[in-house]
């Protein structure tokens, strides 16, 4: 399988690249159009997106340094290029608490997001969710809980909205997320869904 990874320079994106390479997946260059058109006989079969809002530091409460629709606009460009070149599958790292999973997030986390700089990237995630679902593509909007460092561990699936089994301090390692993103690109099991994942 050939994949294009957008956001490959980020902490999770780098791990997605490592996971894809371990599986023998050749990777394309990061420019969307060039990656799709440079090898027309061997176009990517899927695009994996791990973009996230840029902040002034790695602290999730630090000031936002991205345009308000950075993720939504980037995904819209990817969707347009995919449609133009006949690519059907997009796998996007979203977040637990986005869209219809919001009511199932612990109320303390919802309050923290609403009253902090994190609200800006949540609005961007919401736009991605709504627009990609309307694209007509085979999407997987993966909703990991709190990300942490560490080795890959068994993954718990909590449906599309995380209605049961997701606690206040639920977490997942970035390596686990990377493994799931590549799995979702390779398989059709989660197509047109929004799986909430934990360790």
N, CA, C and O atoms as a DFTB+ gen file, in Angstrom:
796 C
 N C O
     1  1       0.838      -1.183       0.000
     2  2       0.000       0.000       0.000
     3  2       0.882       1.245       0.000
     4  3       1.899       1.292       0.692
     5  1       0.493       2.237      -0.768
     6  2       1.212       3.499      -0.822
     7  2       0.366       4.544      -0.122
     8  3      -0.817       4.690      -0.429
     9  1       0.962       5.282       0.825
    10  2       0.234       6.323       1.549
    11  2       0.974       7.644       1.460
    12  3       2.194       7.685       1.303
    13  1       0.220       8.709       1.562
    14  2       0.761      10.055       1.684
    15  2       0.439      10.508       3.097
    16  3      -0.704      10.403       3.540
    17  1       1.439      11.011       3.807
    18  2       1.236      11.440       5.185
    19  2       1.380      12.958       5.252
    20  3       2.435      13.507       4.935
    21  1       0.308      13.627       5.668
    22  2       0.333      15.074       5.884
    23  2       0.466      15.308       7.382
    24  3      -0.336      14.799       8.165
    25  1       1.467      16.071       7.778
    26  2       1.731      16.280       9.199
    27  2       2.831      15.359       9.694
    28  3       2.943      15.113      10.895
    29  1       3.639      14.853       8.785
    30  2       4.684      13.899       9.138
    31  2       5.829      14.462       9.954
    32  3       6.667      13.701      10.439
    33  1       5.888      15.775      10.121
    34  2       6.981      16.344      10.921
    35  2       6.593      16.518      12.387
    36  3       7.438      16.864      13.212
    37  1       5.329      16.282      12.716
    38  2       4.880      16.403      14.105
    39  2       5.231      15.170      14.919
    40  3       5.733      14.180      14.388
    41  1       4.959      15.245      16.219
    42  2       5.336      14.134      17.107
    43  2       4.639      12.827      16.736
    44  3       5.282      11.778      16.700
    45  1       3.346      12.874      16.461
    46  2       2.639      11.648      16.077
    47  2       2.909      11.312      14.617
    48  3       3.046      10.138      14.272
    49  1       2.988      12.311      13.760
    50  2       3.253      12.079      12.344
    51  2       4.544      11.332      12.095
    52  3       4.596      10.450      11.239
    53  1       5.592      11.676      12.838
    54  2       6.868      10.961      12.692
    55  2       6.713       9.481      13.041
    56  3       7.334       8.619      12.420
    57  1       5.879       9.198      14.041
    58  2       5.651       7.807      14.434
    59  2       4.821       7.064      13.396
    60  3       5.006       5.863      13.202
    61  1       3.907       7.766      12.726
    62  2       3.142       7.153      11.632
    63  2       4.098       6.766      10.504
    64  3       3.985       5.682       9.932
    65  1       5.036       7.652      10.189
    66  2       6.028       7.338       9.156
    67  2       6.833       6.105       9.550
    68  3       7.030       5.210       8.728
    69  1       7.303       6.044      10.803
    70  2       8.053       4.871      11.274
    71  2       7.227       3.594      11.134
    72  3       7.726       2.567      10.674
    73  1       5.950       3.672      11.539
    74  2       5.071       2.495      11.469
    75  2       4.862       2.063      10.024
    76  3       4.915       0.872       9.719
    77  1       4.627       3.018       9.136
    78  2       4.413       2.692       7.723
    79  2       5.674       2.070       7.111
    80  3       5.588       1.110       6.346
    81  1       6.837       2.619       7.452
    82  2       8.089       2.073       6.917
    83  2       8.345       0.657       7.428
    84  3       8.833      -0.193       6.683
    85  1       8.018       0.402       8.700
    86  2       8.180      -0.947       9.249
    87  2       7.351      -1.955       8.464
    88  3       7.727      -3.120       8.337
    89  1       6.223      -1.496       7.942
    90  2       5.336      -2.386       7.181
    91  2       5.719      -2.420       5.700
    92  3       5.069      -3.104       4.910
    93  1       6.761      -1.693       5.321
    94  2       7.208      -1.701       3.942
    95  2       6.439      -0.757       3.042
    96  3       6.447      -0.921       1.822
    97  1       5.775       0.228       3.623
    98  2       4.986       1.179       2.847
    99  2       5.888       2.276       2.317
   100  3       6.510       2.983       3.110
   101  1       5.985       2.448       0.983
   102  2       6.770       3.571       0.466
   103  2       6.043       4.876       0.742
   104  3       4.814       4.926       0.706
   105  1       6.792       5.923       1.014
   106  2       6.199       7.213       1.356
   107  2       6.464       8.229       0.259
   108  3       7.510       8.202      -0.388
   109  1       5.520       9.114       0.059
   110  2       5.645      10.186      -0.922
   111  2       6.143      11.462      -0.267
   112  3       6.219      11.560       0.958
   113  1       6.481      12.440      -1.100
   114  2       6.895      13.732      -0.595
   115  2       5.690      14.489      -0.049
   116  3       4.557      14.164      -0.405
   117  1       5.900      15.486       0.805
   118  2       4.784      16.104       1.514
   119  2       3.874      17.013       0.679
   120  3       2.746      17.269       1.099
   121  1       4.297      17.493      -0.440
   122  2       3.425      18.367      -1.224
   123  2       2.301      17.543      -1.847
   124  3       2.570      16.580      -2.564
   125  1       1.056      17.905      -1.586
   126  2      -0.092      17.078      -1.982
   127  2      -0.117      16.812      -3.479
   128  3      -0.130      15.653      -3.894
   129  1      -0.123      17.835      -4.282
   130  2      -0.226      17.629      -5.734
   131  2       0.972      16.857      -6.274
   132  3       0.806      15.922      -7.058
   133  1       2.174      17.242      -5.862
   134  2       3.362      16.537      -6.349
   135  2       3.359      15.082      -5.921
   136  3       3.734      14.202      -6.696
   137  1       2.937      14.826      -4.694
   138  2       2.926      13.449      -4.204
   139  2       1.952      12.590      -4.985
   140  3       2.181      11.396      -5.175
   141  1       0.874      13.192      -5.435
   142  2      -0.135      12.428      -6.167
   143  2       0.236      12.293      -7.637
   144  3      -0.019      11.253      -8.243
   145  1       0.834      13.330      -8.220
   146  2       1.039      13.324      -9.664
   147  2       2.433      12.892     -10.112
   148  3       2.618      12.598     -11.294
   149  1       3.419      12.841      -9.219
   150  2       4.770      12.485      -9.659
   151  2       4.867      11.037     -10.103
   152  3       5.685      10.702     -10.961
   153  1       4.045      10.182      -9.531
   154  2       4.053       8.778      -9.935
   155  2       2.614       8.359     -10.258
   156  3       1.994       7.629      -9.484
   157  1       2.081       8.817     -11.396
   158  2       0.672       8.556     -11.691
   159  2       0.318       7.079     -11.766
   160  3      -0.829       6.711     -11.513
   161  1       1.271       6.234     -12.105
   162  2       1.006       4.795     -12.162
   163  2       1.003       4.161     -10.781
   164  3       0.581       3.015     -10.623
   165  1       1.472       4.897      -9.778
   166  2       1.570       4.348      -8.422
   167  2       1.133       5.401      -7.403
   168  3       1.874       5.731      -6.477
   169  1      -0.073       5.917      -7.587
   170  2      -0.602       6.934      -6.670
   171  2      -0.856       6.326      -5.295
   172  3      -1.009       5.112      -5.160
   173  1      -0.897       7.194      -4.266
   174  2      -1.225       6.659      -2.945
   175  2      -2.646       6.097      -2.927
   176  3      -3.540       6.619      -3.593
   177  1      -2.839       5.035      -2.163
   178  2      -4.185       4.483      -2.023
   179  2      -4.915       5.127      -0.857
   180  3      -6.131       4.989      -0.723
   181  1      -4.169       5.831      -0.015
   182  2      -4.777       6.505       1.136
   183  2      -3.914       7.690       1.545
   184  3      -2.716       7.741       1.267
   185  1      -4.559       8.642       2.214
   186  2      -3.853       9.770       2.813
   187  2      -4.109       9.720       4.312
   188  3      -5.251       9.590       4.753
   189  1      -3.037       9.825       5.091
   190  2      -3.132       9.885       6.549
   191  2      -2.765      11.301       6.964
   192  3      -1.722      11.819       6.565
   193  1      -3.627      11.932       7.769
   194  2      -3.412      13.312       8.187
   195  2      -3.247      13.364       9.703
   196  3      -4.118      12.922      10.451
   197  1      -2.105      13.916      10.145
   198  2      -1.840      14.059      11.582
   199  2      -1.596      15.515      11.942
   200  3      -0.906      15.812      12.918
   201  1      -2.157      16.417      11.162
   202  2      -1.961      17.843      11.421
   203  2      -2.614      18.248      12.734
   204  3      -3.630      17.685      13.142
   205  1      -2.016      19.224      13.379
   206  2      -2.606      19.814      14.576
   207  2      -2.241      21.281      14.594
   208  3      -1.274      21.696      13.954
   209  1      -2.994      22.049      15.308
   210  2      -2.725      23.478      15.403
   211  2      -1.336      23.717      15.983
   212  3      -0.905      23.021      16.902
   213  1      -0.657      24.691      15.446
   214  2       0.657      25.069      15.969
   215  2       0.434      26.004      17.163
   216  3      -0.351      26.950      17.101
   217  1       1.148      25.707      18.246
   218  2       1.089      26.562      19.435
   219  2       2.482      27.123      19.692
   220  3       3.466      26.627      19.144
   221  1       2.563      28.149      20.518
   222  2       3.861      28.765      20.776
   223  2       4.782      27.855      21.580
   224  3       5.990      28.088      21.630
   225  1       4.221      26.811      22.217
   226  2       5.035      25.803      22.894
   227  2       4.265      24.485      22.856
   228  3       3.133      24.440      22.373
   229  1       4.874      23.412      23.365
   230  2       4.200      22.110      23.395
   231  2       3.119      22.034      24.461
   232  3       2.346      21.076      24.485
   233  1       3.052      23.010      25.328
   234  2       2.018      23.046      26.350
   235  2       0.657      23.226      25.677
   236  3       0.480      24.187      24.929
   237  1      -0.312      22.336      25.914
   238  2      -1.605      22.440      25.228
   239  2      -2.382      23.716      25.550
   240  3      -3.318      24.063      24.830
   241  1      -2.008      24.417      26.619
   242  2      -2.707      25.648      26.974
   243  2      -1.999      26.896      26.457
   244  3      -2.451      28.014      26.702
   245  1      -0.899      26.711      25.749
   246  2      -0.176      27.877      25.231
   247  2      -0.951      28.512      24.078
   248  3      -1.861      27.908      23.511
   249  1      -0.574      29.720      23.753
   250  2      -1.281      30.488      22.721
   251  2      -1.203      29.794      21.360
   252  3      -0.206      29.155      21.024
   253  1      -2.257      29.935      20.604
   254  2      -2.346      29.362      19.269
   255  2      -1.526      30.210      18.301
   256  3      -1.575      31.439      18.355
   257  1      -0.778      29.559      17.420
   258  2       0.025      30.279      16.429
   259  2      -0.413      29.953      15.003
   260  3       0.256      30.336      14.044
   261  1      -1.540      29.243      14.862
   262  2      -2.042      28.840      13.547
   263  2      -3.230      29.686      13.134
   264  3      -3.924      30.234      13.990
   265  1      -3.477      29.801      11.831
   266  2      -4.731      30.413      11.388
   267  2      -5.911      29.605      11.942
   268  3      -5.761      28.412      12.205
   269  1      -7.059      30.221      12.120
   270  2      -8.194      29.529      12.750
   271  2      -8.630      28.246      12.050
   272  3      -9.108      27.325      12.713
   273  1      -8.478      28.159      10.727
   274  2      -8.909      26.968       9.979
   275  2      -7.719      26.224       9.369
   276  3      -7.839      25.655       8.284
   277  1      -6.599      26.225      10.040
   278  2      -5.416      25.572       9.476
   279  2      -5.693      24.104       9.149
   280  3      -5.397      23.659       8.040
   281  1      -6.252      23.350      10.090
   282  2      -6.519      21.924       9.849
   283  2      -7.646      21.748       8.829
   284  3      -7.544      20.923       7.921
   285  1      -8.715      22.522       8.981
   286  2      -9.860      22.389       8.067
   287  2      -9.471      22.741       6.634
   288  3      -9.842      22.028       5.701
   289  1      -8.734      23.824       6.451
   290  2      -8.332      24.209       5.099
   291  2      -7.348      23.207       4.503
   292  3      -7.437      22.889       3.317
   293  1      -6.418      22.709       5.300
   294  2      -5.462      21.711       4.809
   295  2      -6.183      20.442       4.378
   296  3      -5.878      19.878       3.327
   297  1      -7.136      19.992       5.185
   298  2      -7.906      18.800       4.824
   299  2      -8.776      19.058       3.604
   300  3      -8.954      18.162       2.778
   301  1      -9.325      20.268       3.471
   302  2     -10.131      20.599       2.289
   303  2      -9.276      20.530       1.024
   304  3      -9.732      20.038      -0.008
   305  1      -8.040      21.022       1.101
   306  2      -7.133      20.938      -0.056
   307  2      -6.814      19.477      -0.375
   308  3      -6.779      19.087      -1.542
   309  1      -6.584      18.674       0.659
   310  2      -6.296      17.254       0.447
   311  2      -7.491      16.566      -0.202
   312  3      -7.322      15.781      -1.135
   313  1      -8.697      16.851       0.283
   314  2      -9.908      16.239      -0.272
   315  2     -10.071      16.624      -1.740
   316  3     -10.398      15.775      -2.569
   317  1      -9.846      17.893      -2.067
   318  2      -9.971      18.337      -3.459
   319  2      -8.972      17.610      -4.358
   320  3      -9.327      17.169      -5.451
   321  1      -7.721      17.484      -3.902
   322  2      -6.703      16.782      -4.694
   323  2      -7.045      15.299      -4.821
   324  3      -6.837      14.703      -5.878
   325  1      -7.564      14.707      -3.760
   326  2      -7.947      13.298      -3.811
   327  2      -9.046      13.071      -4.848
   328  3      -8.977      12.134      -5.644
   329  1     -10.048      13.930      -4.829
   330  2     -11.149      13.793      -5.793
   331  2     -10.645      13.971      -7.224
   332  3     -11.067      13.250      -8.128
   333  1      -9.748      14.926      -7.425
   334  2      -9.227      15.186      -8.762
   335  2      -8.419      14.010      -9.299
   336  3      -8.308      13.838     -10.513
   337  1      -7.855      13.200      -8.402
   338  2      -6.967      12.123      -8.822
   339  2      -7.477      10.724      -8.469
   340  3      -6.734       9.747      -8.562
   341  1      -8.736      10.634      -8.066
   342  2      -9.349       9.331      -7.846
   343  2      -8.871       8.569      -6.628
   344  3      -8.855       7.338      -6.635
   345  1      -8.483       9.282      -5.581
   346  2      -8.062       8.629      -4.334
   347  2      -9.248       8.684      -3.374
   348  3      -9.805       9.760      -3.155
   349  1      -9.641       7.561      -2.802
   350  2     -10.891       7.471      -2.038
   351  2     -10.730       7.485      -0.521
   352  3     -11.699       7.774       0.182
   353  1      -9.542       7.181       0.013
   354  2      -9.422       6.931       1.461
   355  2      -8.614       8.004       2.161
   356  3      -7.492       8.311       1.757
   357  1      -9.198       8.589       3.234
   358  2      -8.480       9.548       4.065
   359  2      -8.671       9.154       5.527
   360  3      -9.789       8.897       5.973
   361  1      -7.566       9.110       6.262
   362  2      -7.567       8.774       7.682
   363  2      -7.010       9.987       8.419
   364  3      -5.886      10.416       8.157
   365  1      -7.788      10.533       9.331
   366  2      -7.423      11.784      10.001
   367  2      -7.363      11.577      11.506
   368  3      -8.282      11.011      12.098
   369  1      -6.282      12.037      12.123
   370  2      -6.202      12.029      13.580
   371  2      -6.985      13.234      14.095
   372  3      -6.592      14.383      13.898
   373  1      -8.083      12.948      14.749
   374  2      -8.926      13.982      15.343
   375  2      -8.675      13.968      16.851
   376  3      -7.521      13.916      17.276
   377  1      -9.716      14.012      17.656
   378  2      -9.557      13.965      19.110
   379  2     -10.875      13.559      19.756
   380  3     -11.951      13.903      19.267
   381  1     -10.779      12.825      20.861
   382  2     -11.973      12.530      21.634
   383  2     -12.535      13.845      22.167
   384  3     -11.790      14.692      22.660
   385  1     -13.834      14.006      22.067
   386  2     -14.484      15.241      22.492
   387  2     -14.901      16.112      21.327
   388  3     -15.579      17.122      21.513
   389  1     -14.499      15.725      20.118
   390  2     -14.891      16.477      18.927
   391  2     -16.280      16.008      18.491
   392  3     -16.607      14.823      18.563
   393  1     -17.085      16.967      18.040
   394  2     -18.413      16.708      17.453
   395  2     -19.294      15.916      18.414
   396  3     -19.450      16.294      19.575
   397  1     -19.869      14.819      17.928
   398  2     -20.848      14.090      18.734
   399  2     -20.236      13.318      19.900
   400  3     -20.975      12.717      20.679
   401  1     -18.913      13.314      20.043
   402  2     -18.300      12.695      21.226
   403  2     -18.161      13.697      22.386
   404  3     -17.829      13.306      23.505
   405  1     -18.414      14.984      22.118
   406  2     -18.294      16.041      23.138
   407  2     -19.079      15.729      24.414
   408  3     -18.511      15.846      25.499
   409  1     -20.364      15.335      24.341
   410  2     -21.115      15.092      25.577
   411  2     -20.548      13.948      26.418
   412  3     -20.826      13.872      27.615
   413  1     -19.766      13.068      25.819
   414  2     -19.221      11.919      26.551
   415  2     -17.865      12.198      27.182
   416  3     -17.334      11.359      27.911
   417  1     -17.309      13.355      26.911
   418  2     -16.053      13.745      27.547
   419  2     -16.362      14.221      28.968
   420  3     -17.378      14.875      29.203
   421  1     -15.492      13.894      29.896
   422  2     -15.681      14.296      31.290
   423  2     -15.907      15.806      31.372
   424  3     -15.247      16.573      30.672
   425  1     -16.830      16.225      32.218
   426  2     -17.198      17.652      32.278
   427  2     -16.019      18.548      32.639
   428  3     -15.980      19.698      32.199
   429  1     -15.051      18.061      33.430
   430  2     -13.888      18.895      33.758
   431  2     -13.035      19.158      32.510
   432  3     -12.505      20.255      32.334
   433  1     -12.909      18.152      31.654
   434  2     -12.157      18.346      30.414
   435  2     -12.907      19.288      29.473
   436  3     -12.289      20.132      28.824
   437  1     -14.231      19.152      29.394
   438  2     -15.013      20.054      28.545
   439  2     -14.859      21.496      29.022
   440  3     -14.698      22.407      28.210
   441  1     -14.907      21.703      30.330
   442  2     -14.750      23.049      30.881
   443  2     -13.357      23.598      30.575
   444  3     -13.209      24.770      30.228
   445  1     -12.339      22.746      30.705
   446  2     -10.963      23.175      30.427
   447  2     -10.817      23.600      28.970
   448  3     -10.213      24.632      28.678
   449  1     -11.364      22.813      28.066
   450  2     -11.255      23.136      26.644
   451  2     -12.004      24.425      26.325
   452  3     -11.485      25.285      25.614
   453  1     -13.221      24.562      26.848
   454  2     -14.045      25.752      26.564
   455  2     -13.404      27.044      27.047
   456  3     -13.568      28.092      26.422
   457  1     -12.673      26.973      28.162
   458  2     -12.159      28.195      28.784
   459  2     -10.660      28.401      28.563
   460  3     -10.047      29.231      29.234
   461  1     -10.074      27.667      27.645
   462  2      -8.634      27.804      27.407
   463  2      -8.366      28.013      25.924
   464  3      -9.289      28.018      25.109
   465  1      -7.101      28.185      25.585
   466  2      -6.702      28.322      24.184
   467  2      -6.982      27.062      23.368
   468  3      -6.970      27.099      22.138
   469  1      -7.231      25.963      24.046
   470  2      -7.545      24.717      23.330
   471  2      -8.847      24.850      22.545
   472  3      -9.065      24.097      21.596
   473  1      -9.708      25.778      22.916
   474  2     -10.993      25.948      22.225
   475  2     -10.790      26.278      20.746
   476  3     -11.620      25.910      19.915
   477  1      -9.697      26.968      20.406
   478  2      -9.434      27.329      19.005
   479  2      -9.202      26.078      18.153
   480  3      -9.772      25.948      17.070
   481  1      -8.367      25.164      18.641
   482  2      -8.116      23.967      17.847
   483  2      -9.326      23.041      17.863
   484  3      -9.509      22.269      16.922
   485  1     -10.160      23.093      18.902
   486  2     -11.369      22.271      18.920
   487  2     -12.337      22.731      17.825
   488  3     -12.961      21.907      17.156
   489  1     -12.457      24.046      17.649
   490  2     -13.307      24.567      16.570
   491  2     -12.787      24.106      15.210
   492  3     -13.571      23.775      14.320
   493  1     -11.481      24.086      15.054
   494  2     -10.871      23.627      13.805
   495  2     -11.149      22.129      13.604
   496  3     -11.505      21.707      12.503
   497  1     -10.986      21.326      14.666
   498  2     -11.311      19.897      14.595
   499  2     -12.778      19.692      14.203
   500  3     -13.100      18.813      13.403
   501  1     -13.658      20.515      14.777
   502  2     -15.100      20.406      14.478
   503  2     -15.357      20.657      12.992
   504  3     -16.152      19.957      12.365
   505  1     -14.680      21.660      12.435
   506  2     -14.844      21.967      11.011
   507  2     -14.346      20.808      10.156
   508  3     -15.001      20.432       9.184
   509  1     -13.192      20.238      10.506
   510  2     -12.666      19.079       9.771
   511  2     -13.695      17.952       9.794
   512  3     -14.012      17.369       8.757
   513  1     -14.210      17.654      10.976
   514  2     -15.170      16.558      11.140
   515  2     -16.382      16.751      10.222
   516  3     -16.759      15.846       9.478
   517  1     -16.980      17.933      10.286
   518  2     -18.191      18.200       9.496
   519  2     -17.911      18.154       7.996
   520  3     -18.675      17.555       7.239
   521  1     -16.825      18.781       7.569
   522  2     -16.544      18.902       6.136
   523  2     -16.101      17.580       5.511
   524  3     -16.500      17.264       4.390
   525  1     -15.287      16.813       6.218
   526  2     -14.821      15.536       5.670
   527  2     -15.984      14.544       5.570
   528  3     -16.061      13.772       4.615
   529  1     -16.880      14.565       6.548
   530  2     -18.051      13.680       6.486
   531  2     -18.921      13.990       5.269
   532  3     -19.603      13.103       4.756
   533  1     -18.902      15.239       4.803
   534  2     -19.691      15.643       3.643
   535  2     -18.961      15.419       2.318
   536  3     -19.527      15.666       1.254
   537  1     -17.716      14.954       2.371
   538  2     -16.873      14.880       1.174
   539  2     -17.249      13.759       0.213
   540  3     -16.937      13.827      -0.976
   541  1     -17.914      12.735       0.721
   542  2     -18.205      11.576      -0.116
   543  2     -17.056      10.578      -0.173
   544  3     -17.182       9.539      -0.821
   545  1     -15.946      10.869       0.486
   546  2     -14.796       9.954       0.506
   547  2     -14.969       8.898       1.594
   548  3     -15.828       9.019       2.468
   549  1     -14.149       7.875       1.525
   550  2     -14.069       6.892       2.606
   551  2     -13.134       7.472       3.658
   552  3     -11.915       7.473       3.486
   553  1     -13.708       7.958       4.736
   554  2     -12.924       8.612       5.784
   555  2     -12.902       7.744       7.034
   556  3     -13.789       6.921       7.260
   557  1     -11.852       7.950       7.848
   558  2     -11.807       7.462       9.217
   559  2     -11.296       8.644      10.033
   560  3     -10.148       9.060       9.877
   561  1     -12.142       9.180      10.895
   562  2     -11.768      10.283      11.779
   563  2     -11.467       9.672      13.149
   564  3     -12.369       9.464      13.961
   565  1     -10.195       9.392      13.390
   566  2      -9.775       8.689      14.603
   567  2      -9.751       9.677      15.767
   568  3      -9.172      10.759      15.665
   569  1     -10.389       9.290      16.874
   570  2     -10.519      10.168      18.041
   571  2      -9.768       9.591      19.239
   572  3     -10.372       8.956      20.104
   573  1      -8.441       9.812      19.290
   574  2      -7.704       9.342      20.468
   575  2      -8.009      10.226      21.677
   576  3      -8.350      11.401      21.543
   577  1      -7.875       9.627      22.857
   578  2      -7.982      10.389      24.102
   579  2      -6.644      11.077      24.353
   580  3      -5.850      11.221      23.424
   581  1      -6.378      11.500      25.571
   582  2      -5.153      12.224      25.911
   583  2      -3.914      11.462      25.435
   584  3      -3.720      10.294      25.772
   585  1      -3.081      12.144      24.647
   586  2      -1.875      11.523      24.094
   587  2      -0.734      11.568      25.100
   588  3      -0.561      12.548      25.825
   589  1       0.037      10.491      25.129
   590  2       1.240      10.466      25.960
   591  2       2.319       9.702      25.215
   592  3       2.050       9.030      24.219
   593  1       3.532       9.813      25.706
   594  2       4.655       9.106      25.091
   595  2       4.672       7.665      25.599
   596  3       4.072       7.354      26.628
   597  1       5.353       6.806      24.882
   598  2       5.482       5.426      25.328
   599  2       5.357       4.448      24.179
   600  3       5.057       4.826      23.046
   601  1       5.591       3.201      24.488
   602  2       5.538       2.135      23.491
   603  2       4.089       1.818      23.124
   604  3       3.172       2.155      23.873
   605  1       3.877       1.172      21.977
   606  2       2.511       0.795      21.617
   607  2       1.949      -0.223      22.607
   608  3       2.659      -1.109      23.082
   609  1       0.674      -0.077      22.903
   610  2      -0.022      -0.977      23.829
   611  2      -1.317      -1.422      23.161
   612  3      -1.719      -0.856      22.145
   613  1      -1.970      -2.432      23.729
   614  2      -3.263      -2.839      23.171
   615  2      -4.235      -1.654      23.147
   616  3      -4.255      -0.826      24.057
   617  1      -5.033      -1.600      22.087
   618  2      -5.954      -0.480      21.886
   619  2      -7.369      -0.893      22.251
   620  3      -7.854      -1.950      21.847
   621  1      -8.022      -0.028      23.031
   622  2      -9.432      -0.214      23.347
   623  2     -10.263       0.654      22.428
   624  3      -9.982       1.841      22.261
   625  1     -11.292       0.059      21.829
   626  2     -12.207       0.806      20.960
   627  2     -13.474       1.112      21.748
   628  3     -14.018       0.244      22.431
   629  1     -13.934       2.351      21.648
   630  2     -15.092       2.814      22.423
   631  2     -16.176       3.380      21.521
   632  3     -16.785       4.403      21.834
   633  1     -16.413       2.713      20.404
   634  2     -17.446       3.154      19.476
   635  2     -17.086       4.467      18.808
   636  3     -15.930       4.890      18.841
   637  1     -18.059       5.102      18.210
   638  2     -17.834       6.360      17.498
   639  2     -17.899       7.593      18.393
   640  3     -17.443       8.667      18.001
   641  1     -18.463       7.450      19.592
   642  2     -18.637       8.635      20.442
   643  2     -18.062       8.466      21.849
   644  3     -18.132       9.394      22.655
   645  1     -17.496       7.299      22.158
   646  2     -16.883       7.099      23.475
   647  2     -17.875       7.109      24.613
   648  3     -17.597       7.654      25.681
   649  1     -19.047       6.502      24.390
   650  2     -20.113       6.562      25.388
   651  2     -19.782       5.807      26.672
   652  3     -20.274       6.172      27.740
   653  1     -18.960       4.763      26.588
   654  2     -18.658       3.973      27.789
   655  2     -17.171       3.664      27.854
   656  3     -16.528       3.395      26.839
   657  1     -16.638       3.709      29.071
   658  2     -15.285       3.254      29.301
   659  2     -14.188       4.289      29.128
   660  3     -13.008       3.952      29.227
   661  1     -14.549       5.549      28.869
   662  2     -13.537       6.592      28.721
   663  2     -13.606       7.490      29.953
   664  3     -14.576       8.222      30.150
   665  1     -12.563       7.423      30.776
   666  2     -12.551       8.178      32.019
   667  2     -11.817       9.504      31.894
   668  3     -11.285       9.844      30.838
   669  1     -11.800      10.233      32.981
   670  2     -11.157      11.544      33.048
   671  2      -9.694      11.474      32.641
   672  3      -9.216      12.349      31.920
   673  1      -8.980      10.460      33.085
   674  2      -7.542      10.371      32.825
   675  2      -7.190       9.301      31.787
   676  3      -6.038       8.875      31.710
   677  1      -8.170       8.865      30.990
   678  2      -7.865       7.890      29.941
   679  2      -6.805       8.464      29.008
   680  3      -6.802       9.658      28.709
   681  1      -5.908       7.596      28.555
   682  2      -4.827       8.066      27.693
   683  2      -4.472       6.990      26.681
   684  3      -4.953       5.859      26.751
   685  1      -3.624       7.369      25.743
   686  2      -3.127       6.449      24.726
   687  2      -1.756       6.939      24.283
   688  3      -1.518       8.143      24.187
   689  1      -0.860       5.999      24.014
   690  2       0.471       6.413      23.562
   691  2       0.409       6.821      22.087
   692  3      -0.389       6.299      21.309
   693  1       1.264       7.756      21.737
   694  2       1.339       8.201      20.349
   695  2       1.686       7.032      19.416
   696  3       1.193       6.964      18.290
   697  1       2.530       6.122      19.887
   698  2       2.887       4.961      19.055
   699  2       1.670       4.070      18.823
   700  3       1.531       3.488      17.747
   701  1       0.796       3.957      19.807
   702  2      -0.443       3.193      19.619
   703  2      -1.330       3.866      18.583
   704  3      -1.921       3.199      17.734
   705  1      -1.420       5.195      18.656
   706  2      -2.224       5.945      17.690
   707  2      -1.644       5.771      16.287
   708  3      -2.384       5.538      15.331
   709  1      -0.327       5.884      16.166
   710  2       0.322       5.723      14.857
   711  2      -0.009       4.356      14.266
   712  3      -0.334       4.252      13.083
   713  1       0.070       3.323      15.073
   714  2      -0.237       1.971      14.604
   715  2      -1.694       1.879      14.138
   716  3      -1.980       1.272      13.105
   717  1      -2.610       2.481      14.898
   718  2      -4.024       2.419      14.525
   719  2      -4.291       3.203      13.239
   720  3      -5.076       2.759      12.401
   721  1      -3.652       4.359      13.073
   722  2      -3.849       5.148      11.855
   723  2      -3.435       4.361      10.614
   724  3      -4.130       4.386       9.599
   725  1      -2.308       3.667      10.697
   726  2      -1.854       2.867       9.552
   727  2      -2.796       1.680       9.346
   728  3      -3.115       1.338       8.207
   729  1      -3.247       1.047      10.438
   730  2      -4.236      -0.029      10.315
   731  2      -5.494       0.472       9.605
   732  3      -6.025      -0.196       8.718
   733  1      -5.961       1.649      10.005
   734  2      -7.190       2.206       9.419
   735  2      -7.009       2.515       7.939
   736  3      -7.959       2.411       7.164
   737  1      -5.794       2.896       7.539
   738  2      -5.522       3.151       6.121
   739  2      -5.506       1.851       5.329
   740  3      -5.939       1.817       4.178
   741  1      -5.005       0.774       5.947
   742  2      -4.878      -0.508       5.257
   743  2      -6.184      -1.297       5.180
   744  3      -6.389      -2.073       4.246
   745  1      -7.060      -1.101       6.154
   746  2      -8.276      -1.911       6.255
   747  2      -9.520      -1.052       6.004
   748  3      -9.469       0.175       6.094
   749  1     -10.628      -1.710       5.692
   750  2     -11.892      -0.986       5.496
   751  2     -12.799      -1.074       6.714
   752  3     -13.904      -0.529       6.703
   753  1     -12.350      -1.748       7.758
   754  2     -13.157      -2.013       8.951
   755  2     -13.754      -0.752       9.576
   756  3     -14.876      -0.787      10.082
   757  1     -13.023       0.351       9.548
   758  2     -13.477       1.570      10.214
   759  2     -13.902       2.662       9.228
   760  3     -14.110       3.805       9.633
   761  1     -14.033       2.331       7.956
   762  2     -14.423       3.347       6.966
   763  2     -15.736       4.022       7.359
   764  3     -16.669       3.380       7.841
   765  1     -15.779       5.336       7.140
   766  2     -16.948       6.172       7.456
   767  2     -17.345       6.083       8.917
   768  3     -18.525       6.009       9.262
   769  1     -16.316       6.091       9.774
   770  2     -16.571       6.047      11.217
   771  2     -15.613       6.986      11.938
   772  3     -14.688       7.542      11.346
   773  1     -15.863       7.143      13.240
   774  2     -15.081       8.047      14.087
   775  2     -14.650       7.316      15.354
   776  3     -15.074       7.691      16.447
   777  1     -13.818       6.284      15.237
   778  2     -13.504       5.454      16.395
   779  2     -12.764       6.214      17.513
   780  3     -11.763       6.888      17.270
   781  1     -13.284       6.085      18.730
   782  2     -12.615       6.621      19.914
   783  2     -11.687       5.523      20.412
   784  3     -12.119       4.389      20.619
   785  1     -10.409       5.856      20.606
   786  2      -9.430       4.841      20.994
   787  2      -8.685       5.234      22.269
   788  3      -8.386       6.405      22.503
   789  1      -8.396       4.221      23.083
   790  2      -7.627       4.385      24.318
   791  2      -6.648       3.221      24.428
   792  3      -6.696       2.288      23.626
   793  1      -5.764       3.276      25.415
   794  2      -4.967       2.097      25.800
   795  2      -5.636       1.479      27.004
   796  3      -5.160       0.470      27.524
